């Protein structure tokens, strides 16, 4: 079993974990991404996380 990559978002004192999935971006860069919704009190938020590896894009 592989190890999960998790990012924790803290917003207005509330915390939520998001699982980061590997991604090959259209630009040629590599990294991780995640998205989801988060409930804070009576409001809901759309969360988007991008982690792009600096220098991962192939040079032409």
CHARMM-style PDB file with segment names, atoms N, HN, CA, C and O in Angstrom:
ATOM      1  N   UNK     1       0.846  -1.184   0.000  1.00  0.00      PROA
ATOM      2  CA  UNK     1       0.000   0.000   0.000  1.00  0.00      PROA
ATOM      3  C   UNK     1       0.889   1.243   0.000  1.00  0.00      PROA
ATOM      4  O   UNK     1       1.845   1.326   0.771  1.00  0.00      PROA
ATOM      5  N   UNK     2       0.571   2.216  -0.871  1.00  0.00      PROA
ATOM      6  HN  UNK     2      -0.206   2.148  -1.498  1.00  0.00      PROA
ATOM      7  CA  UNK     2       1.383   3.419  -0.952  1.00  0.00      PROA
ATOM      8  C   UNK     2       0.973   4.430   0.120  1.00  0.00      PROA
ATOM      9  O   UNK     2      -0.141   4.396   0.643  1.00  0.00      PROA
ATOM     10  N   UNK     3       1.879   5.301   0.420  1.00  0.00      PROA
ATOM     11  HN  UNK     3       2.784   5.329  -0.005  1.00  0.00      PROA
ATOM     12  CA  UNK     3       1.649   6.329   1.432  1.00  0.00      PROA
ATOM     13  C   UNK     3       0.778   7.450   0.839  1.00  0.00      PROA
ATOM     14  O   UNK     3       1.012   7.893  -0.286  1.00  0.00      PROA
ATOM     15  N   UNK     4      -0.223   7.902   1.600  1.00  0.00      PROA
ATOM     16  HN  UNK     4      -0.413   7.542   2.514  1.00  0.00      PROA
ATOM     17  CA  UNK     4      -1.083   8.995   1.157  1.00  0.00      PROA
ATOM     18  C   UNK     4      -0.395  10.331   1.359  1.00  0.00      PROA
ATOM     19  O   UNK     4       0.323  10.532   2.339  1.00  0.00      PROA
ATOM     20  N   UNK     5      -0.617  11.237   0.429  1.00  0.00      PROA
ATOM     21  HN  UNK     5      -1.199  11.074  -0.367  1.00  0.00      PROA
ATOM     22  CA  UNK     5      -0.157  12.621   0.567  1.00  0.00      PROA
ATOM     23  C   UNK     5      -1.362  13.446   0.972  1.00  0.00      PROA
ATOM     24  O   UNK     5      -2.367  13.471   0.261  1.00  0.00      PROA
ATOM     25  N   UNK     6      -1.271  14.123   2.110  1.00  0.00      PROA
ATOM     26  HN  UNK     6      -0.454  14.103   2.688  1.00  0.00      PROA
ATOM     27  CA  UNK     6      -2.393  14.846   2.667  1.00  0.00      PROA
ATOM     28  C   UNK     6      -2.002  16.292   2.960  1.00  0.00      PROA
ATOM     29  O   UNK     6      -0.933  16.557   3.510  1.00  0.00      PROA
ATOM     30  N   UNK     7      -2.889  17.232   2.582  1.00  0.00      PROA
ATOM     31  HN  UNK     7      -3.757  17.017   2.135  1.00  0.00      PROA
ATOM     32  CA  UNK     7      -2.729  18.644   2.939  1.00  0.00      PROA
ATOM     33  C   UNK     7      -3.842  18.994   3.910  1.00  0.00      PROA
ATOM     34  O   UNK     7      -4.997  18.625   3.694  1.00  0.00      PROA
ATOM     35  N   UNK     8      -3.505  19.701   4.975  1.00  0.00      PROA
ATOM     36  HN  UNK     8      -2.567  20.001   5.151  1.00  0.00      PROA
ATOM     37  CA  UNK     8      -4.505  20.152   5.946  1.00  0.00      PROA
ATOM     38  C   UNK     8      -4.728  21.639   5.751  1.00  0.00      PROA
ATOM     39  O   UNK     8      -3.786  22.431   5.780  1.00  0.00      PROA
ATOM     40  N   UNK     9      -5.989  22.011   5.552  1.00  0.00      PROA
ATOM     41  HN  UNK     9      -6.755  21.368   5.528  1.00  0.00      PROA
ATOM     42  CA  UNK     9      -6.372  23.417   5.409  1.00  0.00      PROA
ATOM     43  C   UNK     9      -7.020  23.862   6.707  1.00  0.00      PROA
ATOM     44  O   UNK     9      -7.914  23.193   7.225  1.00  0.00      PROA
ATOM     45  N   UNK    10      -6.565  24.992   7.229  1.00  0.00      PROA
ATOM     46  HN  UNK    10      -5.839  25.535   6.808  1.00  0.00      PROA
ATOM     47  CA  UNK    10      -7.193  25.585   8.406  1.00  0.00      PROA
ATOM     48  C   UNK    10      -7.781  26.925   7.988  1.00  0.00      PROA
ATOM     49  O   UNK    10      -7.073  27.801   7.492  1.00  0.00      PROA
ATOM     50  N   UNK    11      -9.096  27.073   8.195  1.00  0.00      PROA
ATOM     51  HN  UNK    11      -9.671  26.361   8.598  1.00  0.00      PROA
ATOM     52  CA  UNK    11      -9.813  28.278   7.794  1.00  0.00      PROA
ATOM     53  C   UNK    11     -10.749  28.671   8.922  1.00  0.00      PROA
ATOM     54  O   UNK    11     -11.628  27.899   9.306  1.00  0.00      PROA
ATOM     55  N   UNK    12     -10.560  29.870   9.454  1.00  0.00      PROA
ATOM     56  HN  UNK    12      -9.846  30.498   9.142  1.00  0.00      PROA
ATOM     57  CA  UNK    12     -11.370  30.359  10.583  1.00  0.00      PROA
ATOM     58  C   UNK    12     -11.405  29.362  11.742  1.00  0.00      PROA
ATOM     59  O   UNK    12     -12.445  29.166  12.371  1.00  0.00      PROA
ATOM     60  N   UNK    13     -10.267  28.741  12.015  1.00  0.00      PROA
ATOM     61  HN  UNK    13      -9.422  28.901  11.504  1.00  0.00      PROA
ATOM     62  CA  UNK    13     -10.147  27.828  13.143  1.00  0.00      PROA
ATOM     63  C   UNK    13     -10.585  26.399  12.875  1.00  0.00      PROA
ATOM     64  O   UNK    13     -10.335  25.523  13.702  1.00  0.00      PROA
ATOM     65  N   UNK    14     -11.230  26.137  11.748  1.00  0.00      PROA
ATOM     66  HN  UNK    14     -11.433  26.849  11.076  1.00  0.00      PROA
ATOM     67  CA  UNK    14     -11.663  24.780  11.384  1.00  0.00      PROA
ATOM     68  C   UNK    14     -10.605  24.138  10.505  1.00  0.00      PROA
ATOM     69  O   UNK    14     -10.028  24.802   9.643  1.00  0.00      PROA
ATOM     70  N   UNK    15     -10.342  22.849  10.713  1.00  0.00      PROA
ATOM     71  HN  UNK    15     -10.810  22.310  11.413  1.00  0.00      PROA
ATOM     72  CA  UNK    15      -9.349  22.120   9.920  1.00  0.00      PROA
ATOM     73  C   UNK    15     -10.014  20.999   9.141  1.00  0.00      PROA
ATOM     74  O   UNK    15     -10.971  20.375   9.601  1.00  0.00      PROA
ATOM     75  N   UNK    16      -9.480  20.758   7.941  1.00  0.00      PROA
ATOM     76  HN  UNK    16      -8.703  21.265   7.567  1.00  0.00      PROA
ATOM     77  CA  UNK    16      -9.939  19.628   7.137  1.00  0.00      PROA
ATOM     78  C   UNK    16      -8.780  19.114   6.305  1.00  0.00      PROA
ATOM     79  O   UNK    16      -7.993  19.899   5.777  1.00  0.00      PROA
ATOM     80  N   UNK    17      -8.671  17.800   6.186  1.00  0.00      PROA
ATOM     81  HN  UNK    17      -9.310  17.162   6.615  1.00  0.00      PROA
ATOM     82  CA  UNK    17      -7.638  17.169   5.384  1.00  0.00      PROA
ATOM     83  C   UNK    17      -8.141  16.937   3.962  1.00  0.00      PROA
ATOM     84  O   UNK    17      -9.315  16.643   3.740  1.00  0.00      PROA
ATOM     85  N   UNK    18      -7.222  17.078   3.005  1.00  0.00      PROA
ATOM     86  HN  UNK    18      -6.268  17.316   3.186  1.00  0.00      PROA
ATOM     87  CA  UNK    18      -7.506  16.794   1.609  1.00  0.00      PROA
ATOM     88  C   UNK    18      -6.403  15.873   1.088  1.00  0.00      PROA
ATOM     89  O   UNK    18      -5.221  16.114   1.331  1.00  0.00      PROA
ATOM     90  N   UNK    19      -6.791  14.828   0.377  1.00  0.00      PROA
ATOM     91  HN  UNK    19      -7.751  14.632   0.179  1.00  0.00      PROA
ATOM     92  CA  UNK    19      -5.826  13.897  -0.209  1.00  0.00      PROA
ATOM     93  C   UNK    19      -5.287  14.504  -1.504  1.00  0.00      PROA
ATOM     94  O   UNK    19      -6.052  14.914  -2.377  1.00  0.00      PROA
ATOM     95  N   UNK    20      -3.962  14.553  -1.615  1.00  0.00      PROA
ATOM     96  HN  UNK    20      -3.340  14.219  -0.906  1.00  0.00      PROA
ATOM     97  CA  UNK    20      -3.309  15.089  -2.808  1.00  0.00      PROA
ATOM     98  C   UNK    20      -3.012  13.943  -3.774  1.00  0.00      PROA
ATOM     99  O   UNK    20      -2.416  12.936  -3.393  1.00  0.00      PROA
ATOM    100  N   UNK    21      -3.432  14.108  -5.017  1.00  0.00      PROA
ATOM    101  HN  UNK    21      -3.916  14.926  -5.327  1.00  0.00      PROA
ATOM    102  CA  UNK    21      -3.194  13.114  -6.066  1.00  0.00      PROA
ATOM    103  C   UNK    21      -2.107  13.600  -7.002  1.00  0.00      PROA
ATOM    104  O   UNK    21      -2.032  14.792  -7.301  1.00  0.00      PROA
ATOM    105  N   UNK    22      -1.252  12.680  -7.474  1.00  0.00      PROA
ATOM    106  HN  UNK    22      -1.313  11.712  -7.230  1.00  0.00      PROA
ATOM    107  CA  UNK    22      -0.209  13.056  -8.437  1.00  0.00      PROA
ATOM    108  C   UNK    22      -0.854  13.584  -9.700  1.00  0.00      PROA
ATOM    109  O   UNK    22      -1.919  13.123 -10.112  1.00  0.00      PROA
ATOM    110  N   UNK    23      -0.189  14.569 -10.317  1.00  0.00      PROA
ATOM    111  HN  UNK    23       0.676  14.944  -9.983  1.00  0.00      PROA
ATOM    112  CA  UNK    23      -0.730  15.156 -11.544  1.00  0.00      PROA
ATOM    113  C   UNK    23       0.403  15.577 -12.466  1.00  0.00      PROA
ATOM    114  O   UNK    23       1.392  16.170 -12.036  1.00  0.00      PROA
ATOM    115  N   UNK    24       0.235  15.256 -13.748  1.00  0.00      PROA
ATOM    116  HN  UNK    24      -0.568  14.775 -14.098  1.00  0.00      PROA
ATOM    117  CA  UNK    24       1.097  15.786 -14.803  1.00  0.00      PROA
ATOM    118  C   UNK    24       0.306  16.910 -15.454  1.00  0.00      PROA
ATOM    119  O   UNK    24      -0.689  16.655 -16.132  1.00  0.00      PROA
ATOM    120  N   UNK    25       0.737  18.143 -15.256  1.00  0.00      PROA
ATOM    121  HN  UNK    25       1.546  18.349 -14.705  1.00  0.00      PROA
ATOM    122  CA  UNK    25       0.014  19.300 -15.764  1.00  0.00      PROA
ATOM    123  C   UNK    25       0.216  19.448 -17.272  1.00  0.00      PROA
ATOM    124  O   UNK    25       1.217  18.982 -17.816  1.00  0.00      PROA
ATOM    125  N   UNK    26      -0.731  20.093 -17.941  1.00  0.00      PROA
ATOM    126  HN  UNK    26      -1.544  20.472 -17.500  1.00  0.00      PROA
ATOM    127  CA  UNK    26      -0.664  20.291 -19.394  1.00  0.00      PROA
ATOM    128  C   UNK    26       0.568  21.077 -19.813  1.00  0.00      PROA
ATOM    129  O   UNK    26       1.027  20.954 -20.949  1.00  0.00      PROA
ATOM    130  N   UNK    27       1.109  21.884 -18.903  1.00  0.00      PROA
ATOM    131  HN  UNK    27       0.736  21.983 -17.980  1.00  0.00      PROA
ATOM    132  CA  UNK    27       2.292  22.693 -19.202  1.00  0.00      PROA
ATOM    133  C   UNK    27       3.562  21.856 -19.267  1.00  0.00      PROA
ATOM    134  O   UNK    27       4.595  22.324 -19.744  1.00  0.00      PROA
ATOM    135  N   UNK    28       3.483  20.597 -18.777  1.00  0.00      PROA
ATOM    136  HN  UNK    28       2.644  20.217 -18.389  1.00  0.00      PROA
ATOM    137  CA  UNK    28       4.653  19.732 -18.727  1.00  0.00      PROA
ATOM    138  C   UNK    28       5.218  19.603 -17.321  1.00  0.00      PROA
ATOM    139  O   UNK    28       6.082  18.761 -17.075  1.00  0.00      PROA
ATOM    140  N   UNK    29       4.742  20.425 -16.402  1.00  0.00      PROA
ATOM    141  HN  UNK    29       4.041  21.109 -16.602  1.00  0.00      PROA
ATOM    142  CA  UNK    29       5.189  20.347 -15.011  1.00  0.00      PROA
ATOM    143  C   UNK    29       4.515  19.169 -14.309  1.00  0.00      PROA
ATOM    144  O   UNK    29       3.477  18.682 -14.756  1.00  0.00      PROA
ATOM    145  N   UNK    30       5.112  18.720 -13.212  1.00  0.00      PROA
ATOM    146  HN  UNK    30       5.955  19.116 -12.849  1.00  0.00      PROA
ATOM    147  CA  UNK    30       4.558  17.644 -12.384  1.00  0.00      PROA
ATOM    148  C   UNK    30       4.252  18.179 -11.002  1.00  0.00      PROA
ATOM    149  O   UNK    30       4.798  19.195 -10.571  1.00  0.00      PROA
ATOM    150  N   UNK    31       3.368  17.476 -10.319  1.00  0.00      PROA
ATOM    151  HN  UNK    31       2.924  16.651 -10.670  1.00  0.00      PROA
ATOM    152  CA  UNK    31       3.054  17.877  -8.960  1.00  0.00      PROA
ATOM    153  C   UNK    31       1.875  17.121  -8.406  1.00  0.00      PROA
ATOM    154  O   UNK    31       1.692  15.938  -8.693  1.00  0.00      PROA
ATOM    155  N   UNK    32       1.066  17.809  -7.602  1.00  0.00      PROA
ATOM    156  HN  UNK    32       1.215  18.770  -7.368  1.00  0.00      PROA
ATOM    157  CA  UNK    32      -0.082  17.213  -6.924  1.00  0.00      PROA
ATOM    158  C   UNK    32      -1.237  18.190  -6.956  1.00  0.00      PROA
ATOM    159  O   UNK    32      -1.044  19.399  -7.086  1.00  0.00      PROA
ATOM    160  N   UNK    33      -2.448  17.649  -6.835  1.00  0.00      PROA
ATOM    161  HN  UNK    33      -2.605  16.667  -6.729  1.00  0.00      PROA
ATOM    162  CA  UNK    33      -3.626  18.515  -6.772  1.00  0.00      PROA
ATOM    163  C   UNK    33      -4.723  17.854  -5.946  1.00  0.00      PROA
ATOM    164  O   UNK    33      -4.741  16.641  -5.742  1.00  0.00      PROA
ATOM    165  N   UNK    34      -5.628  18.695  -5.486  1.00  0.00      PROA
ATOM    166  HN  UNK    34      -5.614  19.681  -5.652  1.00  0.00      PROA
ATOM    167  CA  UNK    34      -6.811  18.223  -4.763  1.00  0.00      PROA
ATOM    168  C   UNK    34      -7.865  19.314  -4.830  1.00  0.00      PROA
ATOM    169  O   UNK    34      -7.546  20.490  -5.005  1.00  0.00      PROA
ATOM    170  N   UNK    35      -9.121  18.916  -4.690  1.00  0.00      PROA
ATOM    171  HN  UNK    35      -9.380  17.960  -4.548  1.00  0.00      PROA
ATOM    172  CA  UNK    35     -10.213  19.875  -4.592  1.00  0.00      PROA
ATOM    173  C   UNK    35     -11.341  19.239  -3.797  1.00  0.00      PROA
ATOM    174  O   UNK    35     -11.462  18.016  -3.726  1.00  0.00      PROA
ATOM    175  N   UNK    36     -12.153  20.081  -3.208  1.00  0.00      PROA
ATOM    176  HN  UNK    36     -12.055  21.075  -3.266  1.00  0.00      PROA
ATOM    177  CA  UNK    36     -13.287  19.600  -2.433  1.00  0.00      PROA
ATOM    178  C   UNK    36     -14.009  20.764  -1.786  1.00  0.00      PROA
ATOM    179  O   UNK    36     -13.712  21.930  -2.047  1.00  0.00      PROA
ATOM    180  N   UNK    37     -14.946  20.430  -0.953  1.00  0.00      PROA
ATOM    181  HN  UNK    37     -15.188  19.483  -0.740  1.00  0.00      PROA
ATOM    182  CA  UNK    37     -15.735  21.448  -0.254  1.00  0.00      PROA
ATOM    183  C   UNK    37     -15.454  21.364   1.239  1.00  0.00      PROA
ATOM    184  O   UNK    37     -15.114  20.306   1.770  1.00  0.00      PROA
ATOM    185  N   UNK    38     -15.606  22.517   1.906  1.00  0.00      PROA
ATOM    186  HN  UNK    38     -15.882  23.376   1.475  1.00  0.00      PROA
ATOM    187  CA  UNK    38     -15.336  22.599   3.339  1.00  0.00      PROA
ATOM    188  C   UNK    38     -16.431  23.428   3.995  1.00  0.00      PROA
ATOM    189  O   UNK    38     -16.742  24.525   3.532  1.00  0.00      PROA
ATOM    190  N   UNK    39     -17.013  22.915   5.060  1.00  0.00      PROA
ATOM    191  HN  UNK    39     -16.761  22.023   5.436  1.00  0.00      PROA
ATOM    192  CA  UNK    39     -18.075  23.590   5.801  1.00  0.00      PROA
ATOM    193  C   UNK    39     -17.454  24.352   6.967  1.00  0.00      PROA
ATOM    194  O   UNK    39     -16.741  23.769   7.784  1.00  0.00      PROA
ATOM    195  N   UNK    40     -17.726  25.657   7.045  1.00  0.00      PROA
ATOM    196  HN  UNK    40     -18.305  26.131   6.382  1.00  0.00      PROA
ATOM    197  CA  UNK    40     -17.275  26.501   8.150  1.00  0.00      PROA
ATOM    198  C   UNK    40     -18.517  27.201   8.689  1.00  0.00      PROA
ATOM    199  O   UNK    40     -19.032  28.130   8.067  1.00  0.00      PROA
ATOM    200  N   UNK    41     -18.992  26.759   9.834  1.00  0.00      PROA
ATOM    201  HN  UNK    41     -18.574  26.005  10.340  1.00  0.00      PROA
ATOM    202  CA  UNK    41     -20.232  27.315  10.377  1.00  0.00      PROA
ATOM    203  C   UNK    41     -21.370  27.049   9.416  1.00  0.00      PROA
ATOM    204  O   UNK    41     -21.628  25.898   9.065  1.00  0.00      PROA
ATOM    205  N   UNK    42     -22.059  28.103   8.982  1.00  0.00      PROA
ATOM    206  HN  UNK    42     -21.850  29.039   9.267  1.00  0.00      PROA
ATOM    207  CA  UNK    42     -23.173  27.934   8.053  1.00  0.00      PROA
ATOM    208  C   UNK    42     -22.770  28.222   6.602  1.00  0.00      PROA
ATOM    209  O   UNK    42     -23.632  28.324   5.729  1.00  0.00      PROA
ATOM    210  N   UNK    43     -21.463  28.352   6.344  1.00  0.00      PROA
ATOM    211  HN  UNK    43     -20.763  28.268   7.053  1.00  0.00      PROA
ATOM    212  CA  UNK    43     -20.975  28.636   4.987  1.00  0.00      PROA
ATOM    213  C   UNK    43     -20.171  27.453   4.455  1.00  0.00      PROA
ATOM    214  O   UNK    43     -19.503  26.742   5.206  1.00  0.00      PROA
ATOM    215  N   UNK    44     -20.257  27.261   3.124  1.00  0.00      PROA
ATOM    216  HN  UNK    44     -20.799  27.839   2.515  1.00  0.00      PROA
ATOM    217  CA  UNK    44     -19.471  26.216   2.450  1.00  0.00      PROA
ATOM    218  C   UNK    44     -18.471  26.884   1.519  1.00  0.00      PROA
ATOM    219  O   UNK    44     -18.765  27.908   0.900  1.00  0.00      PROA
ATOM    220  N   UNK    45     -17.296  26.295   1.430  1.00  0.00      PROA
ATOM    221  HN  UNK    45     -17.058  25.464   1.932  1.00  0.00      PROA
ATOM    222  CA  UNK    45     -16.229  26.834   0.589  1.00  0.00      PROA
ATOM    223  C   UNK    45     -15.738  25.762  -0.371  1.00  0.00      PROA
ATOM    224  O   UNK    45     -15.666  24.584  -0.019  1.00  0.00      PROA
ATOM    225  N   UNK    46     -15.400  26.180  -1.587  1.00  0.00      PROA
ATOM    226  HN  UNK    46     -15.459  27.137  -1.872  1.00  0.00      PROA
ATOM    227  CA  UNK    46     -14.751  25.310  -2.559  1.00  0.00      PROA
ATOM    228  C   UNK    46     -13.247  25.463  -2.346  1.00  0.00      PROA
ATOM    229  O   UNK    46     -12.722  26.576  -2.376  1.00  0.00      PROA
ATOM    230  N   UNK    47     -12.557  24.347  -2.130  1.00  0.00      PROA
ATOM    231  HN  UNK    47     -12.984  23.442  -2.105  1.00  0.00      PROA
ATOM    232  CA  UNK    47     -11.114  24.362  -1.884  1.00  0.00      PROA
ATOM    233  C   UNK    47     -10.400  23.739  -3.079  1.00  0.00      PROA
ATOM    234  O   UNK    47     -10.770  22.653  -3.525  1.00  0.00      PROA
ATOM    235  N   UNK    48      -9.384  24.415  -3.597  1.00  0.00      PROA
ATOM    236  HN  UNK    48      -9.083  25.297  -3.234  1.00  0.00      PROA
ATOM    237  CA  UNK    48      -8.530  23.900  -4.665  1.00  0.00      PROA
ATOM    238  C   UNK    48      -7.085  24.017  -4.217  1.00  0.00      PROA
ATOM    239  O   UNK    48      -6.654  25.082  -3.773  1.00  0.00      PROA
ATOM    240  N   UNK    49      -6.333  22.930  -4.332  1.00  0.00      PROA
ATOM    241  HN  UNK    49      -6.682  22.065  -4.693  1.00  0.00      PROA
ATOM    242  CA  UNK    49      -4.933  22.915  -3.914  1.00  0.00      PROA
ATOM    243  C   UNK    49      -4.078  22.463  -5.094  1.00  0.00      PROA
ATOM    244  O   UNK    49      -4.348  21.423  -5.696  1.00  0.00      PROA
ATOM    245  N   UNK    50      -3.047  23.241  -5.424  1.00  0.00      PROA
ATOM    246  HN  UNK    50      -2.828  24.085  -4.935  1.00  0.00      PROA
ATOM    247  CA  UNK    50      -2.070  22.878  -6.445  1.00  0.00      PROA
ATOM    248  C   UNK    50      -0.684  22.920  -5.833  1.00  0.00      PROA
ATOM    249  O   UNK    50      -0.303  23.906  -5.203  1.00  0.00      PROA
ATOM    250  N   UNK    51       0.056  21.864  -6.019  1.00  0.00      PROA
ATOM    251  HN  UNK    51      -0.254  21.063  -6.531  1.00  0.00      PROA
ATOM    252  CA  UNK    51       1.459  21.797  -5.584  1.00  0.00      PROA
ATOM    253  C   UNK    51       2.272  21.459  -6.831  1.00  0.00      PROA
ATOM    254  O   UNK    51       2.247  20.324  -7.305  1.00  0.00      PROA
ATOM    255  N   UNK    52       2.987  22.443  -7.357  1.00  0.00      PROA
ATOM    256  HN  UNK    52       3.007  23.366  -6.972  1.00  0.00      PROA
ATOM    257  CA  UNK    52       3.747  22.252  -8.587  1.00  0.00      PROA
ATOM    258  C   UNK    52       5.224  22.160  -8.233  1.00  0.00      PROA
ATOM    259  O   UNK    52       5.770  23.034  -7.560  1.00  0.00      PROA
ATOM    260  N   UNK    53       5.860  21.092  -8.695  1.00  0.00      PROA
ATOM    261  HN  UNK    53       5.417  20.382  -9.242  1.00  0.00      PROA
ATOM    262  CA  UNK    53       7.295  20.892  -8.441  1.00  0.00      PROA
ATOM    263  C   UNK    53       8.089  21.887  -9.296  1.00  0.00      PROA
ATOM    264  O   UNK    53       8.043  21.842 -10.525  1.00  0.00      PROA
ATOM    265  N   UNK    54       8.805  22.768  -8.635  1.00  0.00      PROA
ATOM    266  HN  UNK    54       8.843  22.804  -7.637  1.00  0.00      PROA
ATOM    267  CA  UNK    54       9.601  23.773  -9.344  1.00  0.00      PROA
ATOM    268  C   UNK    54      10.725  23.082 -10.114  1.00  0.00      PROA
ATOM    269  O   UNK    54      11.458  22.261  -9.562  1.00  0.00      PROA
ATOM    270  N   UNK    55      10.848  23.423 -11.380  1.00  0.00      PROA
ATOM    271  HN  UNK    55      10.252  24.090 -11.828  1.00  0.00      PROA
ATOM    272  CA  UNK    55      11.891  22.845 -12.213  1.00  0.00      PROA
ATOM    273  C   UNK    55      11.526  21.505 -12.838  1.00  0.00      PROA
ATOM    274  O   UNK    55      12.377  20.872 -13.462  1.00  0.00      PROA
ATOM    275  N   UNK    56      10.266  21.053 -12.683  1.00  0.00      PROA
ATOM    276  HN  UNK    56       9.575  21.567 -12.176  1.00  0.00      PROA
ATOM    277  CA  UNK    56       9.884  19.746 -13.208  1.00  0.00      PROA
ATOM    278  C   UNK    56       9.524  19.775 -14.693  1.00  0.00      PROA
ATOM    279  O   UNK    56       9.435  18.728 -15.333  1.00  0.00      PROA
ATOM    280  N   UNK    57       9.320  20.962 -15.234  1.00  0.00      PROA
ATOM    281  HN  UNK    57       9.392  21.813 -14.715  1.00  0.00      PROA
ATOM    282  CA  UNK    57       8.960  21.078 -16.666  1.00  0.00      PROA
ATOM    283  C   UNK    57      10.192  20.809 -17.515  1.00  0.00      PROA
ATOM    284  O   UNK    57      11.268  21.352 -17.267  1.00  0.00      PROA
ATOM    285  N   UNK    58      10.014  19.959 -18.522  1.00  0.00      PROA
ATOM    286  HN  UNK    58       9.139  19.518 -18.724  1.00  0.00      PROA
ATOM    287  CA  UNK    58      11.119  19.644 -19.428  1.00  0.00      PROA
ATOM    288  C   UNK    58      11.492  20.874 -20.251  1.00  0.00      PROA
ATOM    289  O   UNK    58      10.621  21.567 -20.776  1.00  0.00      PROA
ATOM    290  N   UNK    59      12.783  21.135 -20.356  1.00  0.00      PROA
ATOM    291  HN  UNK    59      13.490  20.572 -19.929  1.00  0.00      PROA
ATOM    292  CA  UNK    59      13.246  22.258 -21.173  1.00  0.00      PROA
ATOM    293  C   UNK    59      13.328  21.814 -22.614  1.00  0.00      PROA
ATOM    294  O   UNK    59      13.735  20.693 -22.918  1.00  0.00      PROA
ATOM    295  N   UNK    60      12.927  22.730 -23.513  1.00  0.00      PROA
ATOM    296  HN  UNK    60      12.596  23.641 -23.266  1.00  0.00      PROA
ATOM    297  CA  UNK    60      12.924  22.402 -24.951  1.00  0.00      PROA
ATOM    298  C   UNK    60      14.259  22.618 -25.583  1.00  0.00      PROA
ATOM    299  OT1 UNK    60      14.420  22.388 -26.781  1.00  0.00      PROA
TER     300      UNK     60
END
